[in-house]
Amino acid sequence: MTEPRFKRILLKLSGEVLMGEGGLAIDPVVTARVAQEIADVRAQGYELCIVVGGGNIFRGLSAAAKGIERATADYMGMLATVMNALAVQNALEQIGVDTRVQSAIPMASVCEPFIRRRAERHLEKGRVVIFAAGVGSPFFTTDSGAALRAAEMKCDALFKGTSVDGVYDADPKKVPSATRYDTVTYSKVLSDDLKVMDASAIALCRDNAIPIVVFNIREHGNFAAVLAGEGICTIVQNQENIDARL
């Protein structure tokens, strides 16, 4: 399957991607490997912005279920994403990649506030921009934050780096016979509840015609391979784009 070529990409990483087998919430070795994957793609001339989740440190929904007031729990989760963003920034800059962190919750001592035009200038100058703190409001996930930033930054695609190699019709960890889609529509993802991203993120990408590329970021070199049309992934897009590829 030949993948389309994209110029500006938003990479959505789950917080769990930064975890190691030793139980560390942020494993420096794992984070350095992920940073190298990003650096390899940046070196090919792509403009990259990143959103990192915070689930390796704190999950707002889980905490709310245990009694913490939901808005407070969500704000705590947003702060966790800032920690992850700083960890990724550090790993990237250690290998020579110029990086900026912008937070939807202002905290001038550690990063920039989110300013769209400033973020655009950073990308144009070849910097990687990491967006932290989601959308800055409770009741929205980092998936929604990623979709929103992808739309604001006029990204050509949203790449979701996960622990699986695409979208399946069932959980492949529980159902060995689950079938992976090469491409699937936004509508099917929503109607079949395929758990790619939350519904608001899928709808926002659909309304702005931003394809979602789901791939395994844990596989060495896979990010660059998918962009080159050689890696395994699933593309979520409109039906007319699927028809055009048949």
N, C-alpha and C positions, 0 to 999 in steps of 0.2 A: 504494500500500500504506500503510495507516494504522498508524503505529508506536504501541506502548503508551507511556503516560506513566510515567516513572520519577521517583522523588524523590531517592534516594541512588545515586550512580553511582561506580564505580571506572573510571578511564581508564588503560588500559595503553598506554604509548608505547614504541616501539622506540627505542634510542639513536640509530639512523640518522636518525630524524626531525629531530634537532637539527643535523645536518650540513648545510653549505652546499656550493655547487658549487666553491668555492675550495679544498676539501680540509681545512678546519678541522673538528676533531672536534666542537667546540661553536661553531656560528656564532651570534654575538649577534643578528644580524638575523633569522635563521630562528627562533631560540629566542623572540625577542620576538613574532614572528607567532603561534607556537604558544601562547604565554602569552595573547595577545589572544583567541584562539579559546576558551581555557579561561575567561577573564574574562567573555566574552560569555554563555557558558552559566551561569556562576555568578550573573550578574546577573539571570537569569531565575528564580532561586530554588532551583536544584538544589543539593544537597549533593554536593561533589566530593572524592574522594580519588584519588591518582595513584600509579602505579608506572612508573618509567622504566627501561628496559634500559640496558646499558652497552656494547653492541656497537660503538658509534662510537669507543670508547676502547680496550677490551680484551675479547676473547672467550675465556672459560675453556676451552671445548672446542677451539678452534683452537690455543690455546697448549699444551694438553695433547697434542695431536697432534704438536706440534713438540718435545716432550721435557720440558716442565715438568710436574712431578708434579700429577695432576689436582686434588687437594684444594687445593693451593697456587694453581693457576691459577684455580680457582673463587673463592677468597677475593680474589684480585686483581681478578677481574671484579666482585665485590660492591663493592669500593672504587670502581670506575669508576662504578657506579650512584649512589654517594653524590655524586660530582662532578657528575653530570648532575642529580641532585635539587637540589643547591645552585644550579646554573645556572638551573633552572626557577623555583626559589623567588625568586631575584634578579629574574628577568624579570617574575614576577607582582607582586612587591612594588613594582617601579618603576612599575607602572600602578595601584597602590592596592589590590591584593588581599592581604588578610591571610593569611599562609601559615605552616605549620609543617612541618619535615622530621623524620621519625622513622626511625631506623635500627635494623635488626635486629642490627647489630654496634654495641655502645655506643661512642660517641665524643663525650663530653659537651662537648668544646670547640667543636664545630661544629653539633651537632643534638641533638634529644631521643632517648632510647631508645624503642623501640616499646613502648608501654603501651596496650592496647586501650581501656580506659575513658577514658584521657586523650585518645586520638584521637577517641573519640565526643563528648567535651565540646567539642573543637575544632570538629568538624563542626556541632554544635548551635549554636555561637556564630558560625557563618558562615564559618569559616576553611577554606581548602583544605589538606588534609593530604597530604604527599608521603611515601610509604613507600620507604625505600632499603635496599640490601643484601640484597635478596631475602628468603629465609626465615632467613638467618643461618647456613646450613649448606651445605657443598659438595654437588654432585651434584643440585642442584635449580636449575631455570632461573628467570628473572624472570617467565616465564609462570605457573609454579607459584606463585611468590610473589604474583602478582596475584590468582590464583584463591583462594589462602588468605586474603589480606587482604579480598577481596570477601565471602567467607563470614564471616569474623570480624566485619566491620563491618556485616553484614546488608544488603549493597548489593542494590538491586533489579535491577541489571544490571552486566555487565562490558563496557565499550566498548573495543575494540582499535583504536587509530588506527594505520594502516599506510600504505603507498604504493599500495595497490590498493583498489578500491571494493567489495570483498566477497570471498566465497569462491567459487572456480571449480572445475570438475571436472578442470581441468588448469592448469598454469602459464600464465596469459594472456600473459606476456612471451615464452614459447617456443612456445605454441600459439595462434595468432590466432583459431581457431574455438572456443576454450574457452568454456563456458557458465557464467554466473554464477547462483548460487542466490539467490532472494529469502529463502528460509528452508530450513534443513536440520537434521536431528536430530544429537544428540551421537553416537549410534551409527553413523550414516553417516560422520561425520567421522572416527571412530576406525577403522571397518572399511575405508574407502577411503583412509585416510592422507592427508587433504586439507590437511594442513600449516597448519591454523588456529593452533593452539597445540600444545604438547607433550601427550602422552597423559595424563599425570598431571593437568595443568591442566584438560583437557576432562572427565576423570572426576570431578574435584572439583566442577566447575560442574554437571555432570549430577546428582551425588548431592545437591546442595544447591539444585537447580532454579534456578540463576542463568543467565539467558540471556546469550549472548555476542553482541555486536553488532560486526561487522567493517565498518569504513568507512575512507575515505581522508582522513586528517587534513591532508594537504598541500593539499587543495582549500579555498580560502578560504571560510569560513562553513559548511563542511559539517557540523561537529560540531553546531551549533545546528540546522541544517536536518534532520539525521537525527532529532534529538529532536522536531522539529516534524512529523515524518512526511513531509518533503518531499525529503530527501536519499536517495542511493543507498547501500544497505548490504545485508548478509546477517545474518540472525538465526539463531543456533544455539540450539536449544531442544528440549524434549521433544516427542514425537509428539502427545500430547494437546493441547498448545498450538497446534501447527500445524493439527490437525484443527478446533479451535475457531475458527480464523481463516478457514477455507474457506467 
